[in-house]
């Protein structure tokens, strides 16, 4: 595939680009803006894309870069004004929901992922949600593959701890180990 074919490929990639942007931004309007800005930047800078490499990974890299810039800009702006909180809007139940308990669990999982530190959340989204390899995620984020693996491991441990009931023997075992060390 050549750089000139990128404009024709973007519509095919757009659903995954938008989904990634939505998970990063956690807001539909911000995600739409983020995806649009990423597509514009890709078209403006298509000469930077290396043919033979994954166009989707390149687009994820652009989305991530734009999002980091946006976070920095928001931090500067937030010092002087209060942001709109759409959390109240999202508390309204979905009348089309088929199973309230699965919708609740789905919402809890998304909230838990959203609560992860940004570095862990982005790696989790790229690998677990988007299905990218560790190597692809490392290239997108411009970090070593070991860092990707470490962040993903910590994210999974954090999420697992939130959704796993503590064992009644876990406390006893821990106390016994502490006593044996003393």
Secondary structure, 3 states (H helix, E strand, C coil): CCHHHHHHHHHHHHHHHHHHHHHHHCCHHHHHHHHHHHHHHHHHCHHHCCCCCCHHHHHHHHHHHHHHHHHHHHHHHHCCCCCCCCCCHHHCCCCCCCCHHHHHHHHHHHHHHHCCCHHHHHHHHHHHHCCCCHHHHHHHHCCCHHHHHHHHHHHHHHHHHHHCCCCCCHHHHHHHHHHHHC
